[in-house]
Amino acid sequence: MSSTIECLVLPPEGECSENFGKAAALNSLDFHKNVPGYEPTKLSVLKALSKKLGVENFWIKDESSRFGLNAFKVLGGSFCLFKVICELLRLDSNRHFFKDLQAPEVAQSISKMTFITATDGNHGRGIAWSAKKLGAKCVVLMPRGTSSERLENIQKLGADAWITDVNYDATVAMAADMAEKNGWTLVQDTSWDGYEEIPTYIMQDYLTMAKEAQEQLGEEVPTHVFLQAGVGSMAGAVASFLKSAYGDRAPKIVVVEPFSADCIYKTAAADDGELKVVEGDLKTIMAGLACGKPCTLGWKELRACASAYLRIQESVAATGVRVLSSPLKEDPRILAGESGAAPIGAVIALLADPNLSEIKNKLQLNKSSKILCFLTEGVTDRKSFLEIVWEGKYPSAI
């Protein structure tokens, strides 16, 4: 690989869906405010790093404290299970709250329900947490190569969880097959033809973090938002909301993926109306982004709202982890997982590495830039984190 980052600029085409617009974001935020334990996560401005990198502002929306689960994914899981259970119990979800499903009079019915999903880690943990809170059974399948710590975090929440011997996309197919054979409900955070309702619920409720960020920014409007993508469900939903919320002032959306799992990048590069699939192990330290097939719903929103697509080497994500853990001056210390740090590492590399100046200029990154990134996960694999921070694994090329 000749470069740590490769970039594709592709002007947006099409219309963003109202499913992920301002009204959906408000509904999502209102729902989560009524989930016990809700608190908005912190939006930090890295003033010293902004100055060093030569930009006006660099904000990090830190999702590592979300409901004590170290990642944003529980936002989608909690609402998804709530909506599905309301449908199964024939309750009006617009007239009930999450806590209403914890009442004794519905406990017996919910205890007979089983939800199944496939996950690289954070989505499954969010589903397991939500199922435990609501008293439902939960089965979680994880792809080959998943760390034992990520598996144990899900098992501690009472889920029946194990690691398969296939990659992420094959694990999703396995979960779907088990759901059909056993009469369980599949709650997956990616969509395909014929399976879009539940992923829509999940994507809509990722918007809580985007709406919180908008409110925390106040009158400030980012010029650039870098969004990491696995299947593209979070990136697509957030990109669509930002376009709806800011209109003509909407920031430039830049999608970030690992080289080894660049299904969104390849789909954008072909731009032929067909989703491109990446085969193989999808091996990367960015475990949450190790997905080989784009989400149909997510890609539709990204094609309409995103302006550029990046694929990055492992060292770029590792740089993000290291820089956040060793801040400059008054900047806060942030403990980040590799998937969470991926877009932050990309921003740092683009602004600090002279070899990437052509990409920097293509993206119009300059002294007036105001950059927002979502730290979607904290440290979910301590062994990997220590290898990066203490042992210098995946050294920076900057």
N, C-alpha and C positions, 0 to 999 in steps of 0.2 A: 504494500500500500504506500503510495507516494506522499500522502498527506494524512494528517491526523483528522481532518474534517473535509468532507466533500459536500458541495452545495448545488442544489437545483432551484432556480428561480422560475416560478410558474404563476402567472397572474391568475387571481381567483376567477372562477367561472360558475355561474348558476346562482340560485337564491338560497339563503340560509333558511332553515325551517323555524317556524314559530314554536315548534315543540321545545326549543331550547332558547327562547327569547326572554324578554324581561318579565313577563307574567309567570313563566315557568320557574324562573329564578326566585321570584318573590314567594311563590308557593312552596318551593323547596326549603327556603330559609324559614318560613313560618312553620313548616312541619318539624324541622330539626330543633327549633327553639322550644318545642314541646316534648322533646325526647329527654328524659332524665339524664343529667350530666352534661347537657349542652353548654358549651362556651365557644365564642368565636376564637379562632386561632390567630396568632400574632402576625402582623405585617411589619417586617423590619426593613429599615433603610440602611444600606451599607455605605455610609458616607465616605469613610476612608478608602474603601475599595473603589467606590465610584471615582474618587479623585485620582487614585493611582491608575485606573484604567482609562481615564480621560473622558468620562461621560457625566451627564448632569445628575442622574439618579439611578440607583440599582436597588430594587425592592425584592425581598424574598417573603413570600407567603408560606409560613412554616406549618405544615400539616402534621408534624410529628407528635403533637399533643392532642390530636383529635380523639375524643372519647377515651383517652388513655391507651389507644391501640397503635400509636406510632405511625399512622398513615391515614390518608384521606378516604380510602376505599369504603369504610364503614358508612359514609354518607349515602352511597348508592344501595348498600346492603340493607340498611335499616328501613329505608322507604320502600324498597322493593318487597321485602317480606311483609311489611305493613299492608301494602296495596294488595298483594296476592292473598294474604290471610283474610282481609276484608271481603275480597271477592268470593273466597271459598265459604265464608260464613254469611254471605249475603248482607254485609254491612255497608253502609254508605261511607266511603273513606273521607268524604268531605265533611262529615258530621262527627268523626271520631279522631282520637289522637293515639299515638303510640302506646301511651300508658293505659288506654282503655282495653287494649288487647292483653294486658297483664292482669285483668280482673278475674276473680275466681269463677265467675259464671261462664267464661269462655275457655278456661284453662284445659278442661278435659278434651274439648274438640281440637284445640291447637296441639295438644300433646300427641295426637294421632297423626299429625302431619309430618312428612319428611321432605326436606329440601336438600338438593344435591347441586354441587358446582365443581368446576375445575379452576385451579388457581396456581399462579406462581408464588403466592404467599399472602399478599395484603387483601385481595378481594375475598378469599376464603376465610381469612381471619375476621373480616367484617361480617360475613354471612354467619359464621359460627357464633360471634358475639350477639348478633341480632336474634338468632334462633334460641340461644340460651336465655336471653332476656324475655323472650316471648313464650318459652316453654315448648318449642318445637324440636324435632330431631333434625340432625344435620349430618350430611356425608360430604366430605371434601377430598377430591383427587388432586394430586400434585405431580408435575412432570418429572421425568428422570433428571437427576442432577440437583434437585431441590435440597437445600441445606437442612440438617437435622434441627437446627434452631427454629427455622420457619415452620417446620412440621410440628414441633413440640408446642409452639405458640398457639396453634390451632387446636391441637389435642387438649391443651389445658382448658379450653373453653367448652369441652364436652363433646366435640364433634368426633365422629368416626372418620379418621383421616389417614391416608397412606400415600406413599410415593409410587407412581407407576413406572413402567420400564419404557415409556415412549415420551415424545416431546409434547410441548404445550397443546398444539392443535389436535394431536391425536388423543390427548387426555380429555380435551373438551368433547370430542366425538364419543369417547368412552362414557363420560358422564351423561351425555344426552341419551345414549343407548340404555344405560342403567336406569335412568329416570323412566323411560318408556316401558321397560320390562317390569319394573317394580311398582309402577303407579305413583312415583314420586314427582315432585315439581322441580324442574330444572331452573335455576336462577343464575344465569350466565351473564357476564359483563361484556359479551360481544354478540353481534347479531349476524344472521344470515337469512336468506330467502325463506320465509315461513316462520321465522323466529325473531320477532322485532318488538313485541309489546313489552316484555319484561326488560330487555336491554334499554328500551326507551325510558322506563321508570328509573333505572339505574343511572343512566346518563343525565337525566333531568336533575337528579339529586346530587350530582357532582357540582351543580351550579351554586350550591350553598357557599362553597369556598370562593367562587368567582364573585358572587354578589357581596360577600363579606369584604373581599378585597376592594371592590368598587367603592363601597361605603367608607372603608378605612382610608382610601386615597383621597376622598373628598373632591376638591376641585382639580386635583392633579390627574392628568391623563397620560398613560404610558405611550411611548412611540413604538415600542417593540414588546411583544410577549413571546417568550420562548417556551414551547410546550412539548414535553416528552411524550412519545407515543409507543405503545405496544401494539394493540389492535387499533388504537386511535379513538376509542370511545370517549375518554376524558378530553383529549385534545379537540375532538370534533365538537363536543358539547360546549366547552369553554370558549372556543373560537367563535362559535355561532352566537353565544350570549354576548361576547364583547362587541361583535358587529351590531347586534340589536341594541345594546346599551349605549354605544358611542356614535353610531351612525357614521357620518362623514369624518368624524375625528377618530374612528376606530384604529387601534394600533396595528402595525404590521405583525402578522402571525407567522412565526418560524417554528416548524416541527422538527424535533430532534429524536433520532433513533440510533441504535448500535449498528455498526457495519454488518454484524452477523445476523441481524434480525430486521432487515430494512424493507419490510413489505410495503409500507406506506411510500417510501422513497421510490421503490421500483414501480409501484402503481402510478405515482405522479410522473415518473420519467417516461413511461409508456403512453400515458394519457390517451388510452384507446377505449375507455369505458369498461375495461375488464380489471378485476382485482388480481394482483400478482401475489403468488404464494412463494414463500421462502421455505425450502425443505431442509431436513437435517436436524442436528442437535440444537441449533440456535444458541450455541454456547456463548455466554457473556456474563460479566460481573453485574450487569444491569438486568438482574433476574426478572424484575417486574415488566421489562420491555422485551423479553425473549418470546415474541409471538411471531408466527409466520404467515398469518392470514388476516388482512384488514377486516374490521367491523364494517358491514355495509352502511349502517347509519352514520358511523363516525367518518368514513371516507367521504360520503356525500357532503357533510358539513365542511370538512377540510377543503375539499375541492372548491367550495363556494366562498370560503373565508380565508384560507391560508395563502401566503405569498411566496414562501420558500420552504425547502425541505433540506435538512442536514442529516448526514450519517457520520457518526463519530467513532474513533477508536477508543479502546478501553481506557487508555491513559487520560483522555479528556474527562471522563466521568470521575476517575480517580483524582485528578487535579481539583475538581469541584469539591470532593470530599475533604481533601487536605486543606484547601484554602478556607473553607467554612469552619473547620475545626481549629484553625490557627489564625484568628482574625487580626486585622490591623487596628491599632489604637482603640477607639471607642466602639468599633463595630461589635455586635453580639457574637458569641461563639455558638455555632449551630452544628449539631451532630447529625450528619446526613447519611442516608443509605445511597448506594450507587445509582439507583434509578431516580431517586429524588434529586441527586446532585448533577445528573446528566446535562440538563439545560444550563445550569450555572457554570459548569466546566466548559461548555461550549462558548458561552459569552466571554469567559475569562480568556480562553484560547484565542478567540477571534480578535479581541482587543489587545492582547499582549504579544502575540506571535507575529512578527513581521512577515513570515512566510504565508500567513493567511490574510494579508492585507487586501488582496483582490476580492475575497469573499466578504470581508468587512465592508468594502466599498459598495459591493453589489447590494448588501443589506442596508446601506445608508446608515451605518453606525458611526456616530461622530460625537463631538463635545456637547451637542444638544440632545443626545439620546436619553430617554427615560425608559429603563428596562424593567420589566416585571417577570419573575419566574415563580413557579409554584414548587416548593420543596414537598413532593408528594409522599415522602417517607423519611423517617428517621433511620437509626441503625437497626436493621432487622437481621443482620448476620454479623455478630461481633467478631468472629474469626476473620472474616473478609475485611472488616473495618480496620482491625489492628494490623493486618498484613499491609494495607494501603498506607495507613498513617504512621505506624511505627517502623515497618520494615521497608517502606518505600516501593512496594510492588506497583507495577505499571507506572514507571517514572514519567514525568512530564517532559515533553520535547521543547517546551518554551524556553 
